[in-house]
């Protein structure tokens, strides 16, 4: 259950980080802010969920490395 809680909190963080990064960008293209935030947040979350699903399909379990690799796909920090 510890991994599940960690994954859920990290997915929430992905949604926030992805969504908040486009607040100003939506206005440039005439998209309202709320729609831009939700679209970006859902895109980030779907990337992580897909990676976790593919890892789980391989052997029916998720290792800490597989979880970290899934979240690394959406972490855009330069100081990794």
JOLIN-V25783 format. One record per backbone hydrogen bond with DSSP energy under -0.5 kcal/mol. CO is the residue of the C=O (numbers start at 1). NH is the residue of the N-H. Records with the same first field share a line. If there is no record, write none. Layout:
CO = NH, NH
This chain:
1 = 5
2 = 6
3 = 7
4 = 8
5 = 9
6 = 10
7 = 11
8 = 12
9 = 13
10 = 14
11 = 15
12 = 16
13 = 17
14 = 18
15 = 19
16 = 20
17 = 21
19 = 22
20 = 23
22 = 26
24 = 28
25 = 29
26 = 31
27 = 30
32 = 36
33 = 37
34 = 38
35 = 39
36 = 40
37 = 41
38 = 42
39 = 43
40 = 44
41 = 45
42 = 46
43 = 47
44 = 48
45 = 49
46 = 50
47 = 51
48 = 52
49 = 53
50 = 54
51 = 55
52 = 56
53 = 57
54 = 58
55 = 59
56 = 60
63 = 67
64 = 68
65 = 69
66 = 70
67 = 71
68 = 72
69 = 73
70 = 73
71 = 74, 75
74 = 76
